[in-house]
Amino acid sequence: MVLIISQSRNEPTTDLIIDWLLFFEVPFKRINGSDFIEGFQFEIDNNCCKVVIDGFNFNQVQVIWFRRWLTIED
């Protein structure tokens, strides 16, 4: 699983990477910087070392690709 952290607007490089991942059928999740501001729900369970954000379990992540974060326009 690839986690992509990017900005939501004017980010054609991220879109090209996603096209590549889709072509090769690589599972991924994209999270935009603005998503963290607009009501993400965090669940941290210390008993089983699990971090979940809006139903997405970060224990599934093998690779993180960080491409920008947040702009004023987001």
C-alpha positions, -999 to 999 in steps of 0.1 A, spaced: 0 0 0 13 34 -10 2 65 10 3 97 -10 3 130 9 -2 159 -14 -22 191 -19 -55 189 -36 -52 216 -63 -27 223 -90 -7 192 -84 -3 175 -118 27 155 -107 7 137 -80 -20 130 -106 6 115 -130 19 92 -102 -16 81 -94 -22 73 -131 10 51 -130 -1 34 -98 -35 27 -114 -19 13 -145 2 -11 -125 -26 -19 -101 -7 -8 -71 -30 -1 -41 -28 34 -28 -45 60 -6 -42 98 -13 -46 122 15 -45 159 8 -33 185 34 -67 201 35 -83 167 44 -65 170 78 -82 203 85 -117 194 73 -128 170 99 -106 139 98 -113 116 127 -82 101 144 -83 68 164 -52 58 183 -53 25 201 -22 20 223 -32 -16 230 -26 -28 195 -3 0 180 -29 11 155 -35 45 139 -67 49 119 -77 81 101 -112 82 86 -113 44 84 -79 41 68 -55 19 88 -19 32 86 -6 -3 94 -13 -12 58 12 14 45 45 2 31 55 34 13 48 70 19 52 95 -9 51 131 4 45 157 -24 37 191 -9 12 195 18 -11 225 19 -15 257 1 -37 287 9 -60 279 -20 -68 243 -7 
